[in-house]
Amino acid sequence: MKLALLTCSGLPGGDKDDRHLIQAFQQRHVDIEWLIWDQIK
């Protein structure tokens, strides 16, 4: 499964507080893709 998380251009890889969220998804074999919301057309 793949999941897109939205972020802004100032934090292209998410915020440092997101690491627990990312780890939880990875433990469940969910691939994360960061999408920068202010660059989506």
The 8 nearest C-alpha neighbors of each residue, nearest first, counted from 0:
[[1, 29, 30, 2, 28, 31, 27, 24],
 [0, 2, 30, 29, 31, 3, 32, 28],
 [1, 3, 31, 30, 32, 4, 0, 29],
 [4, 2, 32, 33, 31, 34, 5, 1],
 [5, 3, 33, 34, 32, 2, 6, 31],
 [4, 6, 34, 35, 36, 33, 3, 7],
 [5, 7, 35, 36, 13, 34, 11, 10],
 [6, 8, 35, 9, 10, 36, 37, 11],
 [7, 9, 11, 10, 35, 37, 6, 38],
 [8, 10, 7, 11, 6, 13, 35, 12],
 [11, 9, 13, 8, 7, 12, 14, 6],
 [12, 10, 8, 13, 9, 7, 6, 35],
 [13, 11, 10, 33, 14, 6, 15, 34],
 [12, 14, 10, 11, 6, 17, 15, 33],
 [13, 15, 16, 17, 10, 12, 18, 11],
 [16, 14, 17, 18, 13, 12, 19, 10],
 [15, 17, 14, 18, 19, 20, 13, 21],
 [18, 16, 20, 15, 14, 19, 21, 13],
 [17, 19, 21, 20, 16, 15, 22, 14],
 [20, 18, 22, 21, 17, 23, 16, 24],
 [19, 21, 23, 17, 18, 22, 24, 16],
 [22, 20, 18, 24, 23, 19, 25, 17],
 [21, 23, 25, 19, 24, 20, 18, 26],
 [24, 22, 20, 26, 21, 25, 19, 27],
 [25, 23, 29, 27, 21, 26, 22, 28],
 [24, 26, 28, 22, 27, 29, 23, 21],
 [27, 25, 23, 24, 28, 22, 29, 21],
 [26, 28, 24, 25, 29, 23, 22, 30],
 [29, 27, 25, 26, 24, 30, 0, 1],
 [28, 30, 0, 24, 25, 1, 27, 31],
 [31, 29, 1, 2, 0, 28, 25, 32],
 [32, 30, 2, 3, 1, 29, 33, 4],
 [31, 33, 3, 2, 4, 34, 30, 1],
 [32, 34, 4, 3, 5, 12, 35, 31],
 [35, 33, 5, 36, 4, 6, 32, 3],
 [34, 36, 6, 7, 38, 37, 8, 5],
 [35, 37, 39, 38, 7, 5, 6, 34],
 [36, 38, 35, 39, 7, 8, 6, 40],
 [39, 37, 36, 35, 40, 8, 34, 7],
 [40, 38, 36, 37, 35, 34, 5, 7],
 [39, 38, 37, 36, 35, 34, 5, 7]]
